[in-house]
Amino acid sequence: MYKKTVLITGANKSIGFETARQLGHKGYSVWLGSRDAARGEEALRLLSAQGVEARPIVIDVTDEASVRQAADRVLTEDGKLDVLINNAGIPGQMVPPSQQSINDIRHIYETNVFAPVLVTQAFLPLLKKAGNATIVMVSSGLGSLGWLSDPDNQFYGVNILGYNSSKTALNAITVAFAKELADSGIKVNAADPGYTATDFNGHSGYRTVEQAASGIAWLATLDGKGPTGGFYFDGAVVPW
């Protein structure tokens, strides 16, 4: 009986690292994706000390060659992948929409939108080999048009063009892959970690990484009867 495998991008710190820890304790063998090999090794050291079975893997999600190399390594060593978590992301400039540079918005989209598509496409053959595999897109409540357009919602005043719209786009990508892959048994869902204390926000968030990762881990461990094509916060549906 083989261990289920999970690859997490941006897993060397914050929510990605905590997600790796939680899934490792659930018995998953974890691929720790990071751009920097040294940071991946340090994350491995910390997780190994807690009894988590993990392997670091260098993957720059914005570099097609790097993504293909990572997929080839997983194919060679494991032959399949049970769970893919597209966690890597960047916030970009926190300025009013009229002041955000087009170059910055392009940079955000490269990491938050195009990279999850690239990574998902590269690892899809491995996910299909696993059978009943799962893909989790780490989105944000700031990608919910329903919440952003509701004056009574806590996120209404957070009007950040690049980041917010990139997560809205990621939600649309989630739906598109979920529809295509439904017949293959692969579930695709988006997770809102909530306003979490991370480097993104100078650790100003009110949620812990443990709380944020729990919702991601929940989606990652859904059984064959679980939902697909949805957007969730702590197990509850988030409006698109």
Secondary structure as a PSIPRED ss2 file (coil, helix, strand):
# PSIPRED VFORMAT (PSIPRED V4.0)

   1 M C   1.000  0.000  0.000
   2 Y C   1.000  0.000  0.000
   3 K C   1.000  0.000  0.000
   4 K C   1.000  0.000  0.000
   5 T E   0.000  0.000  1.000
   6 V E   0.000  0.000  1.000
   7 L E   0.000  0.000  1.000
   8 I E   0.000  0.000  1.000
   9 T C   1.000  0.000  0.000
  10 G C   1.000  0.000  0.000
  11 A C   1.000  0.000  0.000
  12 N C   1.000  0.000  0.000
  13 K C   1.000  0.000  0.000
  14 S H   0.000  1.000  0.000
  15 I H   0.000  1.000  0.000
  16 G H   0.000  1.000  0.000
  17 F H   0.000  1.000  0.000
  18 E H   0.000  1.000  0.000
  19 T H   0.000  1.000  0.000
  20 A H   0.000  1.000  0.000
  21 R H   0.000  1.000  0.000
  22 Q H   0.000  1.000  0.000
  23 L H   0.000  1.000  0.000
  24 G H   0.000  1.000  0.000
  25 H H   0.000  1.000  0.000
  26 K C   1.000  0.000  0.000
  27 G C   1.000  0.000  0.000
  28 Y C   1.000  0.000  0.000
  29 S E   0.000  0.000  1.000
  30 V E   0.000  0.000  1.000
  31 W E   0.000  0.000  1.000
  32 L E   0.000  0.000  1.000
  33 G E   0.000  0.000  1.000
  34 S E   0.000  0.000  1.000
  35 R C   1.000  0.000  0.000
  36 D C   1.000  0.000  0.000
  37 A H   0.000  1.000  0.000
  38 A H   0.000  1.000  0.000
  39 R H   0.000  1.000  0.000
  40 G H   0.000  1.000  0.000
  41 E H   0.000  1.000  0.000
  42 E H   0.000  1.000  0.000
  43 A H   0.000  1.000  0.000
  44 L H   0.000  1.000  0.000
  45 R H   0.000  1.000  0.000
  46 L H   0.000  1.000  0.000
  47 L H   0.000  1.000  0.000
  48 S H   0.000  1.000  0.000
  49 A C   1.000  0.000  0.000
  50 Q C   1.000  0.000  0.000
  51 G C   1.000  0.000  0.000
  52 V C   1.000  0.000  0.000
  53 E C   1.000  0.000  0.000
  54 A E   0.000  0.000  1.000
  55 R E   0.000  0.000  1.000
  56 P E   0.000  0.000  1.000
  57 I E   0.000  0.000  1.000
  58 V E   0.000  0.000  1.000
  59 I C   1.000  0.000  0.000
  60 D C   1.000  0.000  0.000
  61 V C   1.000  0.000  0.000
  62 T C   1.000  0.000  0.000
  63 D C   1.000  0.000  0.000
  64 E H   0.000  1.000  0.000
  65 A H   0.000  1.000  0.000
  66 S H   0.000  1.000  0.000
  67 V H   0.000  1.000  0.000
  68 R H   0.000  1.000  0.000
  69 Q H   0.000  1.000  0.000
  70 A H   0.000  1.000  0.000
  71 A H   0.000  1.000  0.000
  72 D H   0.000  1.000  0.000
  73 R H   0.000  1.000  0.000
  74 V H   0.000  1.000  0.000
  75 L H   0.000  1.000  0.000
  76 T H   0.000  1.000  0.000
  77 E H   0.000  1.000  0.000
  78 D C   1.000  0.000  0.000
  79 G C   1.000  0.000  0.000
  80 K C   1.000  0.000  0.000
  81 L C   1.000  0.000  0.000
  82 D C   1.000  0.000  0.000
  83 V E   0.000  0.000  1.000
  84 L E   0.000  0.000  1.000
  85 I E   0.000  0.000  1.000
  86 N E   0.000  0.000  1.000
  87 N C   1.000  0.000  0.000
  88 A C   1.000  0.000  0.000
  89 G C   1.000  0.000  0.000
  90 I C   1.000  0.000  0.000
  91 P C   1.000  0.000  0.000
  92 G C   1.000  0.000  0.000
  93 Q C   1.000  0.000  0.000
  94 M C   1.000  0.000  0.000
  95 V C   1.000  0.000  0.000
  96 P C   1.000  0.000  0.000
  97 P H   0.000  1.000  0.000
  98 S H   0.000  1.000  0.000
  99 Q H   0.000  1.000  0.000
 100 Q C   1.000  0.000  0.000
 101 S C   1.000  0.000  0.000
 102 I H   0.000  1.000  0.000
 103 N H   0.000  1.000  0.000
 104 D H   0.000  1.000  0.000
 105 I H   0.000  1.000  0.000
 106 R H   0.000  1.000  0.000
 107 H H   0.000  1.000  0.000
 108 I H   0.000  1.000  0.000
 109 Y H   0.000  1.000  0.000
 110 E H   0.000  1.000  0.000
 111 T H   0.000  1.000  0.000
 112 N H   0.000  1.000  0.000
 113 V H   0.000  1.000  0.000
 114 F H   0.000  1.000  0.000
 115 A H   0.000  1.000  0.000
 116 P H   0.000  1.000  0.000
 117 V H   0.000  1.000  0.000
 118 L H   0.000  1.000  0.000
 119 V H   0.000  1.000  0.000
 120 T H   0.000  1.000  0.000
 121 Q H   0.000  1.000  0.000
 122 A H   0.000  1.000  0.000
 123 F H   0.000  1.000  0.000
 124 L H   0.000  1.000  0.000
 125 P H   0.000  1.000  0.000
 126 L H   0.000  1.000  0.000
 127 L H   0.000  1.000  0.000
 128 K H   0.000  1.000  0.000
 129 K H   0.000  1.000  0.000
 130 A H   0.000  1.000  0.000
 131 G C   1.000  0.000  0.000
 132 N C   1.000  0.000  0.000
 133 A C   1.000  0.000  0.000
 134 T E   0.000  0.000  1.000
 135 I E   0.000  0.000  1.000
 136 V E   0.000  0.000  1.000
 137 M E   0.000  0.000  1.000
 138 V E   0.000  0.000  1.000
 139 S C   1.000  0.000  0.000
 140 S C   1.000  0.000  0.000
 141 G H   0.000  1.000  0.000
 142 L H   0.000  1.000  0.000
 143 G H   0.000  1.000  0.000
 144 S C   1.000  0.000  0.000
 145 L H   0.000  1.000  0.000
 146 G H   0.000  1.000  0.000
 147 W H   0.000  1.000  0.000
 148 L H   0.000  1.000  0.000
 149 S C   1.000  0.000  0.000
 150 D C   1.000  0.000  0.000
 151 P C   1.000  0.000  0.000
 152 D C   1.000  0.000  0.000
 153 N C   1.000  0.000  0.000
 154 Q C   1.000  0.000  0.000
 155 F C   1.000  0.000  0.000
 156 Y C   1.000  0.000  0.000
 157 G C   1.000  0.000  0.000
 158 V C   1.000  0.000  0.000
 159 N C   1.000  0.000  0.000
 160 I C   1.000  0.000  0.000
 161 L H   0.000  1.000  0.000
 162 G H   0.000  1.000  0.000
 163 Y H   0.000  1.000  0.000
 164 N H   0.000  1.000  0.000
 165 S H   0.000  1.000  0.000
 166 S H   0.000  1.000  0.000
 167 K H   0.000  1.000  0.000
 168 T H   0.000  1.000  0.000
 169 A H   0.000  1.000  0.000
 170 L H   0.000  1.000  0.000
 171 N H   0.000  1.000  0.000
 172 A H   0.000  1.000  0.000
 173 I H   0.000  1.000  0.000
 174 T H   0.000  1.000  0.000
 175 V H   0.000  1.000  0.000
 176 A H   0.000  1.000  0.000
 177 F H   0.000  1.000  0.000
 178 A H   0.000  1.000  0.000
 179 K H   0.000  1.000  0.000
 180 E H   0.000  1.000  0.000
 181 L H   0.000  1.000  0.000
 182 A H   0.000  1.000  0.000
 183 D H   0.000  1.000  0.000
 184 S H   0.000  1.000  0.000
 185 G C   1.000  0.000  0.000
 186 I C   1.000  0.000  0.000
 187 K E   0.000  0.000  1.000
 188 V E   0.000  0.000  1.000
 189 N E   0.000  0.000  1.000
 190 A E   0.000  0.000  1.000
 191 A E   0.000  0.000  1.000
 192 D C   1.000  0.000  0.000
 193 P C   1.000  0.000  0.000
 194 G C   1.000  0.000  0.000
 195 Y C   1.000  0.000  0.000
 196 T E   0.000  0.000  1.000
 197 A C   1.000  0.000  0.000
 198 T C   1.000  0.000  0.000
 199 D H   0.000  1.000  0.000
 200 F H   0.000  1.000  0.000
 201 N H   0.000  1.000  0.000
 202 G C   1.000  0.000  0.000
 203 H C   1.000  0.000  0.000
 204 S C   1.000  0.000  0.000
 205 G C   1.000  0.000  0.000
 206 Y C   1.000  0.000  0.000
 207 R E   0.000  0.000  1.000
 208 T C   1.000  0.000  0.000
 209 V H   0.000  1.000  0.000
 210 E H   0.000  1.000  0.000
 211 Q H   0.000  1.000  0.000
 212 A H   0.000  1.000  0.000
 213 A H   0.000  1.000  0.000
 214 S H   0.000  1.000  0.000
 215 G H   0.000  1.000  0.000
 216 I H   0.000  1.000  0.000
 217 A H   0.000  1.000  0.000
 218 W H   0.000  1.000  0.000
 219 L H   0.000  1.000  0.000
 220 A H   0.000  1.000  0.000
 221 T C   1.000  0.000  0.000
 222 L C   1.000  0.000  0.000
 223 D C   1.000  0.000  0.000
 224 G C   1.000  0.000  0.000
 225 K C   1.000  0.000  0.000
 226 G C   1.000  0.000  0.000
 227 P C   1.000  0.000  0.000
 228 T C   1.000  0.000  0.000
 229 G C   1.000  0.000  0.000
 230 G C   1.000  0.000  0.000
 231 F E   0.000  0.000  1.000
 232 Y E   0.000  0.000  1.000
 233 F E   0.000  0.000  1.000
 234 D C   1.000  0.000  0.000
 235 G C   1.000  0.000  0.000
 236 A E   0.000  0.000  1.000
 237 V E   0.000  0.000  1.000
 238 V C   1.000  0.000  0.000
 239 P C   1.000  0.000  0.000
 240 W C   1.000  0.000  0.000
